[in-house]
Structures are given as structure tokens and as C-alpha cells.
Amino acid sequence: MGFEIGPARPGEWDQIVLWAAKEGWNPGRYDAEHFLMQDPKGFLLGRIDGKVVSAISVVDYSPDYAFLGFYLVRPDRRGQGLGIATWKAGMAHAGSRTVGLDGVPDQQDNYRTQGFQSAHTTIRYRGKPNLEYKGVDTDGVVPIEPKHVDLLAALDAAGHPADRHSFAARWAADPRHITRARFQDGELTGYGVLRPANEGWRIGPLLALTPSDAAAVLAALLREAGDTTVSIDIPEPHHVARTLADLHGLAPASRTARMYTGPIRSLQQSLVYGVMSLELG
């Protein structure tokens, strides 16, 4: 069929973001450009006669860890072996690294056959915020400044299987995103990013040292979103984070499984009230 797999060229990944939107993933409007800057060689496309028919991203974060996302095949080309060929090319890019992914329910058994094991469930909470809920003190929550981004990236690294300083800093500093951080006695105690999505807004990440810090940042972000649909992806074991979402009128909408092929470094999982992105971990 003349099927070839190679890195995405400038502008091509926008088409994959549209595919993801049709699958109901609701990607952020500006996610693609951030993703591609992290590891351009990890964004692979399958083409037949020059036309894109499949995709996968496998982003190498460190010598020990990579994250897989955007595993898609054009609907009219499914069942022809193109997906597994694209998958193998992506996994080859990761090499010997432990690979993570967030798997939708109907694909989790397939991922297990490829060596992935479930770590926990992630729940997407979604809805229009309850703007009448006033039970949160937002003192100390401020818009970020350039001098803050290194602190934010360090907090991100504490809750992620690999350091991704440049990516986290760019993500937080993007002027099209709304980033709020909380400081207590001059110390960063939490931050979150609100970004426009295909539908409404998405929050990610939301990281905080304490429940009160998380509550303050979340309330500030939801007030920025106003009367618009908001989504946030919360690790199911984090009961406090789920309670905060409930209090603000957000409800469970879908579930994925965080899965890994091997060990990851020790994380401060209590920091993670909302993951940055199901596509990039």
C-alpha cells in the first residue's frame, strides 16, 4: 500500500488534534505546538501515498521515562494492521524506557498484551462551575510572573515520573493560558493552569502542597472560566481532589487507566490534584 511511518512535519499534527476532538478527547486549542517542542521526533505519522492515516506520540522525557498518547488510526483504515505498525514504531522510539499512557476502557486489555500494567484510574470531572459556592479563601493566589516559572516547573517535577522543566515552564507561561499560583510567606504552595479547549476549558495541571492550597487555586481558576464548561482529570485515589471538584459542581464524565510498562521513580502523588494532560501525562 506504500505505507510509511515518519515524524510529523510542520502543521501536520493539527490534523491529529482534530481527530482527537472527534474521538471526544477535547484537546486544548494550543496543545499541539507545546507537545511538538518537547520531543519532535516522538510525533509519528503513518502515510499512504502521502496522506496521513495513523498517528502516535511517544515523548521521551528522560533516559528512563517516556509517555505515549494520540494513538489513532483514521476510521476508514482501521483493521488493516496500520495501527500496530505505528505502535511498534512509537515504542521503538522509547527504546528501553518505561512508557506510561492513559488508556480508555475498551483498549486497556490490548495494552496489557503489550506489557502495560494499570497503576490507577483517572476520572475526568466536567461541568459548569457552581459560581455560587463561596466557601474558599483565595488569599495568596496571584497571576504568575516570569520569575515564578522555575518554581512551578520544580513543583511539576515532584509529581511527575520525569523532570520536564522546559515544557512545564512554557505551558505555564503561555499567555493564551491562565495560570494562577498561591504563595504563603513567600513560598510557592500550589499552582494551576486553565486553557481553552475544543469545548470549554481544561484545567491541568493542578498541583498543591495542601488541600487548602489546592482549593484556593481551583476556585481562582474556575472564577476565571465563569459560566463555561470546565474539565479536569483527577487521579481516582486522590479523594480530596475529587471532593473539591464535587463541591464546585463538576461531575465524573469519563475514566481512563494510567498504565506503565515498568517501574517509575517515587512521586509525591498527594501533590497531583489534576494531571497536566492525558495526552502527555
Sequence and secondary structure as in RCSB ss.txt:
>XXXX:A:sequence
MGFEIGPARPGEWDQIVLWAAKEGWNPGRYDAEHFLMQDPKGFLLGRIDGKVVSAISVVDYSPDYAFLGFYLVRP
DRRGQGLGIATWKAGMAHAGSRTVGLDGVPDQQDNYRTQGFQSAHTTIRYRGKPNLEYKGVDTDGVVPIEPKHVD
LLAALDAAGHPADRHSFAARWAADPRHITRARFQDGELTGYGVLRPANEGWRIGPLLALTPSDAAAVLAALLREA
GDTTVSIDIPEPHHVARTLADLHGLAPASRTARMYTGPIRSLQQSLVYGVMSLELG
>XXXX:A:secstr
  EEEEE  TTTHHHHHHHHHHTT   BTTHHHHHHHH GGGEEEEEETTEEEEEEEEEE SSSEEEEEEEEE G
GGTTSSHHHHHHHHHHHHHTTSEEEEEE GGGHHHHHHTT EEEEEEEEEEE   TT      TTEEE  GGGHH
HHHHHHHHTSSS  HHHHHHHHH TTSEEEEEEETTEEEEEEEEEEBSSSEEEEEEEESSHHHHHHHHHHHHHHH
 SS EEEEEETT HHHHHHHHHTT EEEEEEEEEESS      GGGEEE S TTT 
